[in-house]
Amino acid sequence: MKATRLAIPDVMLFQPKVFGDDRGFFFESFNQKQFEVILGRKVVFVQDNHSYSTNSILRGLHYQIQQTQAKLVRVVQGEVFDVAVDIRKSSPTFGQWVGEILSANNQKQLWIPEGFAHGFLVLSDTAEFLYKATDYYAPIHERCIAWNDETIGIQWPVQSVPIVSEKDRQGQSLITADCFA
């Protein structure tokens, strides 16, 4: 498995070694031992999530202020633009974002550690998105930063206004959001 640190070094892109021929392909999508060696720390995933969305759906920017979740995300059908925003006030990259195209074709995975808000935009007709989380979903601790917050300035690859949920339309600005120390 190839691992690449992104512009925010705590966020990593993983690309598995794919074995393919005219019958199809095979790859190891996760290996606990390799993953922990690459990260340099122990990680325990407690919940797997699977979402299905259609074109132009934008989900995020979500995080939990307590019961913080680190996530390992990937796409098994379709294509998304996936984003992580550093919301750790003590970090030199506070308020900065990184984005990657994840797809069933490129089989890339993104590691988003605790202390980051996360969101994605569906670029294909449909997409199925999987993520492993290090803590359980806790709605009482869930927060949302506005996907279009000008302070952050994410360059979403949109052709038109994305479709967002009512909850996501109510997202806070980074300036007023609950962030990490």
C-alpha positions in Angstrom: 0.0 0.0 0.0 1.4 3.4 -1.0 0.9 6.3 1.4 1.3 9.9 0.6 1.1 12.8 3.1 -0.9 15.7 1.6 -0.4 19.5 2.0 -1.8 19.1 5.5 0.7 16.3 6.6 -1.7 14.7 9.1 -4.1 13.9 6.2 -2.8 10.9 4.1 -3.8 9.4 0.8 -3.6 5.7 0.5 -3.4 3.8 -2.7 -3.5 0.0 -2.6 -1.6 -2.3 -4.9 -4.1 -3.6 -7.4 -3.7 -7.0 -9.1 -5.8 -7.1 -12.3 -6.2 -9.1 -15.4 -9.0 -9.8 -18.0 -11.1 -11.4 -15.2 -11.1 -8.3 -13.0 -9.0 -7.2 -10.1 -8.1 -7.9 -6.5 -6.6 -5.7 -3.8 -6.3 -5.6 -0.1 -8.4 -2.6 0.9 -7.2 -2.5 4.6 -4.4 -4.1 6.6 -4.4 -3.1 10.3 -0.7 -3.8 10.8 0.5 -1.9 7.7 -1.9 1.0 8.5 -0.6 1.5 12.0 3.0 1.2 10.9 2.4 4.0 8.3 0.6 6.2 10.7 3.0 5.5 13.6 0.2 4.9 16.1 -2.5 2.5 17.1 -5.9 2.9 15.5 -9.1 1.1 16.4 -12.1 1.4 14.1 -15.4 0.8 15.8 -18.0 1.6 13.0 -18.2 1.2 9.3 -20.6 3.5 7.3 -21.9 3.3 3.8 -23.7 6.1 1.9 -25.3 6.3 -1.5 -25.8 9.7 -3.2 -26.6 11.1 -6.6 -24.8 13.7 -8.8 -24.2 17.1 -7.2 -25.1 16.0 -3.7 -22.7 17.7 -1.2 -22.4 16.3 2.3 -20.6 18.2 5.0 -18.6 19.7 6.5 -19.2 17.3 9.4 -17.4 16.5 12.6 -18.0 15.6 16.3 -16.7 18.0 18.9 -16.6 15.1 21.5 -16.3 11.4 20.7 -14.1 12.6 17.9 -13.9 10.4 14.8 -10.9 9.8 12.6 -12.0 8.3 9.3 -10.6 6.2 6.5 -12.8 6.8 3.5 -13.1 5.3 0.0 -15.5 5.1 -2.9 -16.7 1.7 -4.2 -19.0 3.0 -7.0 -18.7 6.3 -8.8 -16.6 9.4 -8.0 -16.4 12.1 -5.4 -14.4 15.1 -4.5 -13.5 14.5 -0.8 -12.4 17.3 1.5 -10.8 17.5 4.9 -10.5 20.9 6.8 -8.2 21.3 9.8 -10.2 22.8 12.7 -7.5 22.4 15.4 -6.9 26.0 16.6 -3.4 25.1 17.7 -2.4 23.7 14.3 -0.2 25.7 11.9 -2.7 24.6 9.2 -5.9 25.7 11.1 -8.6 26.6 8.6 -6.8 25.1 5.6 -8.2 22.3 3.5 -7.1 19.5 1.2 -9.2 17.7 -1.4 -8.8 14.6 -3.5 -10.8 12.8 -6.1 -11.7 9.4 -4.8 -13.3 6.9 -7.2 -14.1 3.2 -7.7 -11.6 3.4 -10.6 -8.6 4.9 -8.8 -9.3 3.0 -5.5 -7.7 5.8 -3.4 -8.5 6.1 0.2 -8.2 9.2 2.4 -7.2 9.2 6.1 -8.8 12.1 8.0 -7.6 12.3 11.6 -9.4 13.6 14.6 -9.7 17.4 14.6 -10.9 17.7 11.0 -14.2 18.5 9.4 -15.1 16.3 6.5 -17.3 16.6 3.4 -17.6 15.3 -0.1 -19.3 16.2 -3.4 -20.6 13.5 -5.8 -19.1 14.0 -9.3 -20.6 10.9 -11.0 -24.3 10.0 -11.7 -24.2 8.1 -8.4 -21.6 7.2 -5.8 -21.3 4.7 -2.9 -19.0 6.0 -0.2 -17.6 3.8 2.6 -15.9 5.0 5.7 -14.4 3.4 8.8 -14.6 5.5 12.0 -12.7 5.4 15.2 -15.6 6.3 17.4 -19.4 5.9 17.3 -21.8 8.4 15.8 -23.0 10.7 18.5 -25.6 13.2 17.2 -25.5 15.3 20.3 -21.8 16.1 19.6 -22.2 16.5 15.8 -21.3 19.9 14.3 -21.4 21.3 10.8 -19.3 24.0 9.1 -20.8 25.6 6.0 -19.6 23.9 2.8 -19.2 27.3 1.2 -17.5 29.2 4.1 -15.5 32.0 2.5 -13.0 31.9 5.4 -12.0 28.4 4.3 -12.4 28.9 0.5 -12.8 25.3 -0.7 -12.6 25.1 -4.4 -15.4 22.6 -5.0 -15.5 21.4 -8.7 -19.1 22.3 -9.1 -21.0 22.9 -12.4 -24.1 24.3 -10.6 -25.2 24.9 -7.0 -24.8 21.6 -5.2 -27.7 19.9 -3.5 -27.3 20.0 0.4 -29.5 18.9 3.2 -31.3 21.3 5.4 -28.9 20.5 8.3 -25.9 21.3 6.0 -27.6 24.6 4.9 -27.5 25.6 8.6 -23.7 25.0 8.8 -21.7 27.5 10.9 -18.8 29.6 9.7 -15.4 28.6 10.8 -15.2 31.7 12.9 -18.3 30.9 14.9 -18.0 27.0 14.9 -17.0 24.9 17.8 -13.4 23.9 17.0 -10.7 21.9 18.7 -8.0 23.5 20.9 
